[in-house]
Amino acid sequence: MGYFRTLRNYLRTPKARHDFKDYARAGSLILLTALIVGLIVRRWAA
């Protein structure tokens, strides 16, 4: 339970908000790239 309390407190800091925004942007780019590549491969293979 202490781990979650520590994580919650960390997420309230400005650094955590900045980190979360960076991770969300990176995850979105990875997901979008995988989707585009998947569509290209699917159309090329069909």
DRENPAVEX-895514 format. One record per residue: residue number from 1; residue in three letters; x, y, z negated of N, C-alpha, C in turn. Coordinates in steps of 0.2 Angstrom, whole numbers. Atoms other than C-alpha are relative to their C-alpha. Layout:
N
R num residuo   n_X   n_Y   n_Z  ca_X  ca_Y  ca_Z   c_X   c_Y   c_Z
R NUM     ALA     X     Y     Z     X     Y     Z     X     Y     Z
...
//
This chain:
46
R num residuo   n_X   n_Y   n_Z  ca_X  ca_Y  ca_Z   c_X   c_Y   c_Z
R   1     MET     4    -6     0     0     0     0     4     6     0
R   2     GLY    -5    -6     0    15    12    -3     2     2     7
R   3     TYR    -2    -1    -7    20    10    15    -5     4     3
R   4     PHE     5    -4    -3     4    17    21    -1     7    -2
R   5     ARG     0    -7     3     4    31     9     6     4     3
R   6     THR    -6    -4    -3    22    36    15    -1     1     7
R   7     LEU     1    -1    -7    17    34    33    -5     6     1
R   8     ARG     5    -5     0     1    45    30     4     7    -2
R   9     ASN    -3    -6     2    12    58    21     5     3     6
R  10     TYR    -5    -2    -5    25    58    35    -4     3     6
R  11     LEU     4    -2    -5    11    60    48    -2     7    -1
R  12     ARG     3    -6     1     6    76    40     6     6     1
R  13     THR    -5    -5    -1    23    85    43     1     2     7
R  14     PRO    -1    -3    -7    27    96    58     5    -5     5
R  15     LYS    -4     4    -4    41    84    64    -4    -6     2
R  16     ALA     4     6    -2    29    69    64    -5     2     6
R  17     ARG     5    -2    -6    16    79    75     4     1     6
R  18     HIS    -4    -1    -6    30    83    87     2    -7     2
R  19     ASP    -2     7    -2    36    65    87    -6    -4     3
R  20     PHE     6     4    -3    18    58    90    -1     3     6
R  21     LYS     1    -3    -6    16    70   104     5    -3     5
R  22     ASP    -5     3    -4    32    64   112    -1    -7     2
R  23     TYR     1     7    -1    28    46   110    -7    -1     4
R  24     ALA     6     0    -4    10    49   117     2     1     7
R  25     ARG    -1    -2    -7    17    57   132     4    -5     3
R  26     ALA    -4     6    -3    30    43   135    -4    -6     1
R  27     GLY     4     6    -1    17    30   133    -5     1     5
R  28     SER     5    -2    -6     5    39   145     4    -1     6
R  29     LEU    -4     0    -6    19    40   158     2    -7     2
R  30     ILE    -1     7    -1    23    22   156    -6    -4     2
R  31     LEU     6     3    -2     5    16   157    -2     3     7
R  32     LEU     2    -3    -7     2    28   173     5    -3     5
R  33     THR    -5     3    -5    18    21   181    -1    -7     1
R  34     ALA     2     7    -1    13     3   178    -6    -1     4
R  35     LEU     6     1    -4    -4     6   185     1     2     7
R  36     ILE    -1    -2    -7     2    15   201     4    -6     3
R  37     VAL    -4     5    -3    15     1   204    -4    -6     1
R  38     GLY     4     5     0     2   -12   200    -5     0     6
R  39     LEU     5    -2    -6   -10    -4   213     4    -1     7
R  40     ILE    -4     0    -6     4    -3   226     2    -7     2
R  41     VAL    -1     7    -1     9   -21   224    -6    -4     2
R  42     ARG     6     4    -1    -9   -27   224    -2     1     7
R  43     ARG     1    -2    -7   -12   -18   241     5    -3     5
R  44     TRP    -5     2    -4     4   -23   248     0    -8     1
R  45     ALA     0     8    -1     2   -42   244    -7    -2     3
R  46     ALA     7     2    -3   -17   -42   250     0     0     7
//
